[in-house]
């Protein structure tokens, strides 16, 4: 049995979504193991993240990993914006 989850990460601008996608893209296929696979896509200001796993424990771990990575990318954008405003 496969377990899946999908996340839509919406951003105020298309450029912010593109920056998050660029940050996550190198990790697709690199951090996955035998039990979890992730797919990433972007349409305009929305980044779509799909995670598939062989079991619920692997799905939860995959969700935690990918959402944490997205959070880091978002905080980096915020830090850049704050620095530019000063």
Secondary structure per residue as TSV (DSSP state, phi and psi in degrees):
chain	resnum	aa	ss	phi	psi
A	1	X	-	360.0	137.3
A	2	X	-	-102.6	145.9
A	3	X	E	-118.8	140.0
A	4	X	E	-136.3	152.3
A	5	X	E	-146.5	151.0
A	6	X	E	-131.7	141.0
A	7	X	E	-128.6	137.5
A	8	X	E	-112.2	114.6
A	9	X	E	-102.8	110.6
A	10	X	E	-97.6	137.4
A	11	X	-	-124.1	156.3
A	12	X	S	-65.1	-31.1
A	13	X	S	-131.0	155.9
A	14	X	H	-65.3	-34.9
A	15	X	H	-67.2	-35.0
A	16	X	H	-66.3	-43.2
A	17	X	H	-62.9	-40.8
A	18	X	H	-64.1	-38.1
A	19	X	H	-66.3	-41.8
A	20	X	H	-64.5	-44.3
A	21	X	H	-59.1	-44.5
A	22	X	H	-61.7	-35.0
A	23	X	H	-69.6	-37.3
A	24	X	H	-85.0	-30.8
A	25	X	H	-50.8	-45.0
A	26	X	T	-62.8	-21.4
A	27	X	T	-81.7	-21.5
A	28	X	T	-63.7	124.1
A	29	X	T	85.9	-14.9
A	30	X	T	-95.1	-37.7
A	31	X	S	-101.6	0.3
A	32	X	-	-77.5	152.4
A	33	X	-	-115.5	-157.8
A	34	X	S	-74.2	-17.0
A	35	X	S	-108.6	-11.3
A	36	X	E	-137.5	140.7
A	37	X	E	-134.7	140.6
A	38	X	E	-125.7	148.7
A	39	X	E	-129.3	146.1
A	40	X	E	-133.1	137.1
A	41	X	E	-149.4	164.2
A	42	X	E	-141.8	136.9
A	43	X	E	-130.8	111.4
A	44	X	T	60.4	-123.1
A	45	X	T	-93.6	16.8
A	46	X	E	-121.8	126.5
A	47	X	E	-101.7	126.4
A	48	X	E	-102.6	130.8
A	49	X	E	-125.0	118.5
A	50	X	E	-114.8	129.1
A	51	X	E	-122.1	133.0
A	52	X	E	-127.8	137.9
A	53	X	E	-142.9	159.7
A	54	X	S	-80.5	-20.6
A	55	X	S	-149.7	166.2
A	56	X	H	-67.6	-33.8
A	57	X	H	-64.1	-44.3
A	58	X	H	-66.0	-36.8
A	59	X	H	-63.2	-46.1
A	60	X	H	-61.8	-43.0
A	61	X	H	-63.4	-41.9
A	62	X	H	-63.6	-42.4
A	63	X	H	-60.8	-47.2
A	64	X	H	-59.3	-44.6
A	65	X	H	-62.5	-53.3
A	66	X	H	-68.7	-38.3
A	67	X	H	-70.7	-32.6
A	68	X	H	-65.4	-43.8
A	69	X	H	-62.2	-41.0
A	70	X	H	-64.1	-39.6
A	71	X	H	-61.7	-40.8
A	72	X	H	-63.5	-43.7
A	73	X	H	-62.2	-41.3
A	74	X	H	-65.3	-42.9
A	75	X	H	-64.0	-35.2
A	76	X	H	-64.1	-40.5
A	77	X	H	-62.7	-43.2
A	78	X	H	-63.9	-42.0
A	79	X	H	-63.6	-40.9
A	80	X	H	-64.2	-41.8
A	81	X	H	-65.4	-43.1
A	82	X	H	-62.5	-41.4
A	83	X	H	-66.4	-35.9
A	84	X	H	-70.1	-29.3
A	85	X	H	-76.4	-17.4
A	86	X	-	-80.8	360.0
